[in-house]
Amino acid sequence: MKRLYEKLQSRSNDIQKPLFSEHNISQDHFRYRQQRGVNLGSWFVLERWITDEPFRCASAPGQSDLDIAHGSNAKDILEKHWDTWIQETDWEWIAQRGINTVRIPIGYYHVCGAEPSVLHGTDFQPFHDVYCGAWSRITRAIDIASRYGLGVLIDLHAAPGKQNNDTHAGTSDKANFFGDPHNQRVTIRVLEALLDNLQAFTECHNPPLYNVVGIELLNEPSPPSDDALRDWYASAIKHLRSKDRTLPIYMGECWRTETYADFVTHHSSSTALTVLDHHLYRCFTSSDINTSAEDHTRALQDPSASFPRMLAAVSEKLGRAGGGIIVGEWSGALNPGSFRGTPDEQKNWVKAQLDLFERCCGGWFFWTYKKQHGGDTGWSFRDAVERGVFPNFVGTKMREIGRDEVSSMLILYLGKHVQYWSQIPGHYDHARFGEGFIIGWDDAYEFILASPPSSATISQLGFKGAWAMRRTSDHGKAYWEFEHGFMQGVDAAKGDFRQ
């Protein structure tokens, strides 16, 4: 053991220093930190079950953004809603809960104020005047979020032609995104315009804004086949990567997580995250209804159960491909038939989800921030917090930093690693574990030190697998030992800070 530690010390000068520099400290920390988030649902893409006020003058059937646009006084109604649904006090309240990122669902028509051509040949072409004011509100949201240390994930929730049959995809008509190549081409132009204008907006500030954590290509697509979606995803990724090789790209996985994890491993980037977005709800199917809240909770608490096991395996696989996975939508809701009247059923359900996501994912986003009519602790984050169903604070609060020397922790963890693997025959390079541990420990603290001064919570490394891949050029046979060391170094630093 002593000889191994001396060997590791002799390599210390070769261990890579943290990747942060004065230029990228904010950008990397926003993109790779653990995202603890909430969806700002029904701010731009409207859903009547969340807020019915903007639908008061909508044309029949009165369920979608296009119905509102066809109704009377649409421009005035929408602009009033955009200016009042989320206000400064909401941003402050969100940040005080430890939330560090928001996901903002938008429709392609909300981009027309920056690029009018996105409406050409679409259902919303006649309504440029109605929606042109949305873009200034979206960019203002990014600016305000930055002041509170909040990242922003821009989610294309409604694409030309609709990518699914739900009314939150923009219209009350049937989906035709996959049935018309024109819609698919226009959507790529929308994403390019979105990327170009986000870059222009964030870079015009001094210093630049670094808090846009990514663009989500499509929300909950419903393709006729996986090949149809994979082909379109590949094209979209190619176009966006040609413009910006560093911006993280997020994509919905149609509840076929493992299938699209395989896709990401073949379309990952060494310079940017490619992230799957899984949505977890347990309240819609007949099986959900017939399962008690306690059993739903237990199914997530047991690491050997099918879903936690799958999520952990996919997270590891994507991390080694330079990517990751988030749960971009989840809630505290269960079907009423699942509740049995036992104490804290809903609170325990929320906690089980949070614990699983913190352990296996790069981030999570509760759906949704609030509803017009209060009291729904299943779907309204604000109500869930105020009624004790959701924790009042997530993450770790900011405080003065004092840390132990890594050497003492390294000896402890390296000893355990060597002891365990000495029982299993094989050829090992345990110094690689030590290298990974030191880098993981140091980088974990670099993320903490990079926390925005305005943030109530510290930043913690979230996409650990992808970050570990960036921290060494040696991805050969002994990489697994480096990775193990890195992960344990990150966790040890996290525990050290909490103590």
ChimeraX attribute file (.defattr): number of C-alpha atoms within 10 A of each C-alpha:
attribute: neighborCount
match mode: 1-to-1
recipient: residues
	/A:1	12
	/A:2	8
	/A:3	8
	/A:4	15
	/A:5	18
	/A:6	12
	/A:7	14
	/A:8	18
	/A:9	16
	/A:10	10
	/A:11	13
	/A:12	13
	/A:13	9
	/A:14	9
	/A:15	15
	/A:16	14
	/A:17	12
	/A:18	16
	/A:19	13
	/A:20	16
	/A:21	9
	/A:22	6
	/A:23	10
	/A:24	12
	/A:25	18
	/A:26	19
	/A:27	19
	/A:28	22
	/A:29	26
	/A:30	29
	/A:31	25
	/A:32	24
	/A:33	26
	/A:34	24
	/A:35	30
	/A:36	24
	/A:37	29
	/A:38	27
	/A:39	25
	/A:40	21
	/A:41	24
	/A:42	26
	/A:43	22
	/A:44	24
	/A:45	23
	/A:46	27
	/A:47	20
	/A:48	18
	/A:49	11
	/A:50	19
	/A:51	18
	/A:52	16
	/A:53	12
	/A:54	22
	/A:55	23
	/A:56	14
	/A:57	17
	/A:58	20
	/A:59	16
	/A:60	13
	/A:61	9
	/A:62	21
	/A:63	22
	/A:64	24
	/A:65	29
	/A:66	23
	/A:67	21
	/A:68	26
	/A:69	23
	/A:70	18
	/A:71	17
	/A:72	14
	/A:73	14
	/A:74	24
	/A:75	19
	/A:76	11
	/A:77	18
	/A:78	24
	/A:79	18
	/A:80	12
	/A:81	18
	/A:82	18
	/A:83	12
	/A:84	11
	/A:85	17
	/A:86	15
	/A:87	12
	/A:88	11
	/A:89	8
	/A:90	14
	/A:91	18
	/A:92	14
	/A:93	12
	/A:94	22
	/A:95	22
	/A:96	18
	/A:97	18
	/A:98	23
	/A:99	24
	/A:100	28
	/A:101	30
	/A:102	29
	/A:103	26
	/A:104	24
	/A:105	22
	/A:106	28
	/A:107	22
	/A:108	25
	/A:109	32
	/A:110	27
	/A:111	26
	/A:112	27
	/A:113	18
	/A:114	18
	/A:115	18
	/A:116	17
	/A:117	18
	/A:118	26
	/A:119	21
	/A:120	13
	/A:121	13
	/A:122	17
	/A:123	14
	/A:124	22
	/A:125	15
	/A:126	13
	/A:127	17
	/A:128	21
	/A:129	13
	/A:130	23
	/A:131	21
	/A:132	19
	/A:133	19
	/A:134	22
	/A:135	20
	/A:136	13
	/A:137	15
	/A:138	19
	/A:139	15
	/A:140	13
	/A:141	17
	/A:142	24
	/A:143	20
	/A:144	15
	/A:145	24
	/A:146	20
	/A:147	16
	/A:148	20
	/A:149	22
	/A:150	28
	/A:151	28
	/A:152	27
	/A:153	24
	/A:154	22
	/A:155	22
	/A:156	25
	/A:157	24
	/A:158	28
	/A:159	30
	/A:160	29
	/A:161	26
	/A:162	27
	/A:163	25
	/A:164	23
	/A:165	18
	/A:166	18
	/A:167	23
	/A:168	23
	/A:169	32
	/A:170	31
	/A:171	24
	/A:172	19
	/A:173	14
	/A:174	14
	/A:175	23
	/A:176	18
	/A:177	22
	/A:178	21
	/A:179	14
	/A:180	12
	/A:181	13
	/A:182	14
	/A:183	20
	/A:184	22
	/A:185	15
	/A:186	22
	/A:187	24
	/A:188	22
	/A:189	19
	/A:190	25
	/A:191	24
	/A:192	19
	/A:193	21
	/A:194	23
	/A:195	18
	/A:196	16
	/A:197	17
	/A:198	19
	/A:199	17
	/A:200	12
	/A:201	16
	/A:202	18
	/A:203	13
	/A:204	10
	/A:205	11
	/A:206	7
	/A:207	9
	/A:208	15
	/A:209	21
	/A:210	23
	/A:211	24
	/A:212	25
	/A:213	27
	/A:214	24
	/A:215	24
	/A:216	25
	/A:217	23
	/A:218	24
	/A:219	25
	/A:220	22
	/A:221	24
	/A:222	21
	/A:223	18
	/A:224	10
	/A:225	9
	/A:226	15
	/A:227	10
	/A:228	12
	/A:229	18
	/A:230	16
	/A:231	10
	/A:232	18
	/A:233	19
	/A:234	14
	/A:235	15
	/A:236	20
	/A:237	20
	/A:238	13
	/A:239	15
	/A:240	21
	/A:241	18
	/A:242	9
	/A:243	12
	/A:244	15
	/A:245	15
	/A:246	16
	/A:247	21
	/A:248	22
	/A:249	23
	/A:250	27
	/A:251	26
	/A:252	24
	/A:253	25
	/A:254	19
	/A:255	15
	/A:256	11
	/A:257	18
	/A:258	15
	/A:259	13
	/A:260	21
	/A:261	22
	/A:262	14
	/A:263	17
	/A:264	24
	/A:265	17
	/A:266	11
	/A:267	16
	/A:268	20
	/A:269	18
	/A:270	14
	/A:271	14
	/A:272	21
	/A:273	28
	/A:274	27
	/A:275	28
	/A:276	27
	/A:277	25
	/A:278	22
	/A:279	21
	/A:280	14
	/A:281	14
	/A:282	19
	/A:283	19
	/A:284	11
	/A:285	10
	/A:286	10
	/A:287	10
	/A:288	17
	/A:289	17
	/A:290	12
	/A:291	17
	/A:292	19
	/A:293	27
	/A:294	17
	/A:295	12
	/A:296	18
	/A:297	19
	/A:298	15
	/A:299	16
	/A:300	22
	/A:301	18
	/A:302	14
	/A:303	15
	/A:304	11
	/A:305	12
	/A:306	11
	/A:307	15
	/A:308	19
	/A:309	15
	/A:310	16
	/A:311	22
	/A:312	17
	/A:313	14
	/A:314	23
	/A:315	27
	/A:316	19
	/A:317	21
	/A:318	25
	/A:319	24
	/A:320	22
	/A:321	23
	/A:322	26
	/A:323	32
	/A:324	31
	/A:325	30
	/A:326	28
	/A:327	22
	/A:328	26
	/A:329	19
	/A:330	23
	/A:331	25
	/A:332	25
	/A:333	21
	/A:334	23
	/A:335	18
	/A:336	11
	/A:337	13
	/A:338	20
	/A:339	15
	/A:340	11
	/A:341	9
	/A:342	9
	/A:343	8
	/A:344	13
	/A:345	18
	/A:346	24
	/A:347	19
	/A:348	19
	/A:349	24
	/A:350	21
	/A:351	18
	/A:352	18
	/A:353	21
	/A:354	20
	/A:355	12
	/A:356	18
	/A:357	22
	/A:358	17
	/A:359	15
	/A:360	23
	/A:361	22
	/A:362	27
	/A:363	24
	/A:364	28
	/A:365	24
	/A:366	25
	/A:367	23
	/A:368	22
	/A:369	24
	/A:370	26
	/A:371	21
	/A:372	14
	/A:373	11
	/A:374	11
	/A:375	15
	/A:376	16
	/A:377	22
	/A:378	21
	/A:379	21
	/A:380	25
	/A:381	24
	/A:382	23
	/A:383	19
	/A:384	24
	/A:385	15
	/A:386	13
	/A:387	15
	/A:388	13
	/A:389	21
	/A:390	24
	/A:391	16
	/A:392	14
	/A:393	16
	/A:394	16
	/A:395	18
	/A:396	15
	/A:397	15
	/A:398	18
	/A:399	11
	/A:400	6
	/A:401	10
	/A:402	9
	/A:403	12
	/A:404	10
	/A:405	9
	/A:406	16
	/A:407	12
	/A:408	9
	/A:409	18
	/A:410	22
	/A:411	15
	/A:412	10
	/A:413	18
	/A:414	21
	/A:415	15
	/A:416	12
	/A:417	17
	/A:418	17
	/A:419	12
	/A:420	10
	/A:421	13
	/A:422	12
	/A:423	8
	/A:424	8
	/A:425	7
	/A:426	7
	/A:427	9
	/A:428	14
	/A:429	15
	/A:430	22
	/A:431	22
	/A:432	21
	/A:433	28
	/A:434	32
	/A:435	25
	/A:436	28
	/A:437	30
	/A:438	26
	/A:439	25
	/A:440	30
	/A:441	25
	/A:442	19
	/A:443	25
	/A:444	28
	/A:445	22
	/A:446	19
	/A:447	23
	/A:448	22
	/A:449	17
	/A:450	18
	/A:451	21
	/A:452	20
	/A:453	13
	/A:454	13
	/A:455	20
	/A:456	22
	/A:457	24
	/A:458	21
	/A:459	28
	/A:460	28
	/A:461	26
	/A:462	26
	/A:463	27
	/A:464	28
	/A:465	24
	/A:466	25
	/A:467	23
	/A:468	23
	/A:469	21
	/A:470	16
	/A:471	20
	/A:472	16
	/A:473	9
	/A:474	12
	/A:475	13
	/A:476	7
	/A:477	9
	/A:478	16
	/A:479	19
	/A:480	16
	/A:481	21
	/A:482	28
	/A:483	26
	/A:484	19
	/A:485	29
	/A:486	31
	/A:487	21
	/A:488	22
	/A:489	28
	/A:490	25
	/A:491	18
	/A:492	20
	/A:493	25
	/A:494	18
	/A:495	10
	/A:496	15
	/A:497	18
	/A:498	12
	/A:499	8
